[in-house]
């Protein structure tokens, strides 16, 4: 099994993903997963790379995401944990039915959509992530009309499989995103 270097993964992201929001989202998820990897004493590069590349095909293949990415990752001989996490993060979409079986998969599922909520909150209230109050994010989480496309049920499913309370997860992600400003 091979895992690209951080630099190679970033180059791959930039070659495949042109949309600024999608690149920002990928970096947010990667940074949050890197924080979780440190917090849980897991392989940092695997977790960062998984977060960075989890939506690699979304811009070009939204109707079949993450199917094309999974095929590419298999061809590139990426680690099974990365493949499983990317597949499980699509639980309930495009007929994907794989539940998270690893901490990495659970963390990706719990973090992916939550990063979108943090992004939307920052657009409304442009403060650094470190200055965002978890209680404010939680309040917006409870408002279905705020960032309505964010699937809150996948966040809840992810934290259930990760084994931590939602409020703790929100606080963790806010802390982990702090280096992004």
N, C-alpha and C positions, 0 to 999 in steps of 0.2 A: 504494500500500500504506500502511496505517496501523498504528500500534502504540499501544495505550493508554498513558497516562502511568502511572508507578508507582502513584500514588494511585488512578487509575481501575481498574487491574488488581487492586489490593488490595480495592477496593469490589466489584468483580465476583466475586472469590473469596469474599468474605463473603456476598454475595447468593446464590451458588449452592451453597456448601459450608458446612454447619452443624456437621459433626463436628469436634470439637477436634483429634483426631489428624490428620485429613486436612488441616486448616488448618496445623497444625504441620509436617507433612510437606512441604506446598507451600512454606512459608517456608524450610525447610531446603534443599530442592532449589534454590530460587531463590537463596539465599545462596551455596550451593556453586557454582552456575553463574556467579554474579556474580564470585566469586573466580577461577574459570577464565577468565572474559572478561578480567579485569584481567591475569592471568598470561599469557594468550595474545594480548593486545592486540586483543581482539574487541569488538564493540558491547555495552557493559555493559547498557543498558536492554533490548535484545532478549534477551540471555541470561537476565537476571533475570526478565523477563516470561514467557519460555518456561517457566522452572522453576516460576514461581508458578502458571501456568495449565495445566500439562501434564496434570493429573488433574481438570480442572474438572467433567467429567461423571461421574466415577467413582461418587460417592455416589448419584446418581439413576439411572445407567445402567451398573452394573458388568458386565452381561452383554454390552454392546456397546461398552464403552469402548475406544478414544477416538473412536469413530465420530461420536457426537453433537457432541463438541467440535470435531472437524475440520470438520463442517458449519457450526457456528456461526462458527468462525474464518474460513472461506471467505466466509460472508455478511458478516462484519464487515471483510472485506478486510485481514486480518492478513498479514504478510509470509510469502512462501513458505518461508523458512528455518524459521520457527516451525512452520508446518504440517508440514513434512517431519520436523522433530525430534519433534513430538508423535506423528506416525504411526510413526516408526522406534522410538520408545521402547516401542511395543507389539509389537515383533517377536516372532512366535511365539504371540501371544495372539489369540483371536477371528479367526483366519485372516489376521492382518496379517503380511505377508511383506516389508516394506520394510526394507532394511538401511540403516544410517546412511551418508550420502554427504557430510556436512559435519562440521566440528569440533563445531558446536553439537549436532547429532543424536547424535554419538558421546559427547560429554560428558554429555548427558541420559541416555542409555542406561547409561553407566557410573556415574552419580551417583544415579539414582533409587532403585534397590534398596539401594545402599550407605548412603544416608541412613537407610533403615529399619533397617539393621544398627547404625548409630551410635545411633539412637533406642533400640533394644532394649538395647544395651550400657549406655546411660545409665540406663535403668530398673533394671537390675541393679546398676549401680555409679554412683550419682549424683554424678558429678564434672563439672566444666566440660569442654566439648569440647576446649579447648586443653590440658587436663591428661590427655587420653586418649593412651595410648601406641599408636602405629601397630601395634607388634608384638602388643599385646593385641587390637586389632580384627582383625588378620590371623589370630590364633589362633582367634577366634570365627568368622571367615569359613570356616575349615577344619572347623568343627564343624557338620555338617548339622543336628543336633538343636537348636542354638541359633538362635532366630528362624527356625524351619524353613520359614516361608512366604517367606522372602527367596530370590529366584531368583539364585543366585550365577552361573549361566551367562550371564545378561544383563549382569552387571557385567563378567565376563571378556570378553564380546563387545564391550562398549563400550570397555574399555581397549585391546583389540586395535585397534579402529578409530581410537581416539584416538592410539594410537602411544606409549603410556607403560606402564611396568611396573606391575603391580597394587600393589606395595608403595609406589611413588611416588604412585599415585592415592589410596591410603588416607591417606597422610601429607598430601597436598594437601587432601583433603576435610576432614580433622580441623582443619587450619590455617584453611581457609576458613569452617568452622562456628564458629570461636572467638568471633566477635561475638555469637553467640546465647547465650553463657554456658556 
